[in-house]
Amino acid sequence: MMVKLDKALPKDLRILQAAEKIFSLYGYEKATLDEIIALADVGKGTVYKYFGNKEQLFYKLVAEKNKPFVERLQQAVIGKSSLKEKLYAYFCEFVRFYYENSALWQIICFEMLGTSNACRVQRVDGVYRVLPRYSQIQISAELEEQILRYHELLQQDFEILEEIISEGCSSGQLKGTSDLETSSKYIFFGVAMSIFNPTQSLKQKMQAEKAAEIIVDRYLFGESVPGMLKETGL
């Protein structure tokens, strides 16, 4: 049985707390405003007054969580001199946040970015566009606007990592690449998916610092023993 929320809280805060619980339990599509309203113990008109509709309520919830997260990511890398230190600081914050908000961020990645609608976001002539994965898929202007604003939300988190990796390429510490964005997103979403679909270690909630140490070590140095691939002919 779901625990009731503190009725002394302001209504808008109570609605956001209820929304987080319901969305986390059921995902976006299956969650209903009626369930959120019942848990928050407010009237339907109150939800519409503060948030408008279900999608706007979800966006408000995740946007308010993402803003301080971006600020923590930015602060974490300030003053770090080496590439390794910056990556480690970034992923400590990243892993900690994704542990705490895994359910909501899975909704963003799998439902709100168009995956369930067979869409993808791609940069076209310097502008991000929502494109269908199959020719018969039609994308409405409303759906495109929705997908792009969740993409922009994740982009705020991603661009900090992209800048770190760009600095590493410019300094010669990392291999140069003709597609820095794609290269950076491999590690960004690779780590996210590892948290969404955890290994046994992550299921046991490996400390964020330890997880970050492993991520950075594997990204910078890989799995091979220096010189061994050449010596063994692999």
Secondary structure, DSSP 4 states (H G I P E B T S, - for coil): -PPPP-TTS-HHHHHHHHHHHHHHHHHHHH--HHHHHHHHT--HHHHHHHH-SHHHHHHHHHHHHHHHHHHHHHHHHTT--SHHHHHHHHHHHHHHHHHHTHHHHHHIIIIITSGGGTEEEEEETTEEEEEESSTT----HHHHHHHHHHHHHHHHHHHHHHHHHHHHHHTTSS---S-HHHHHHHHHHHHHHHHHS--HHHHTT--HHHHHHHHHHHHHH-SSPTTHHHHHT-
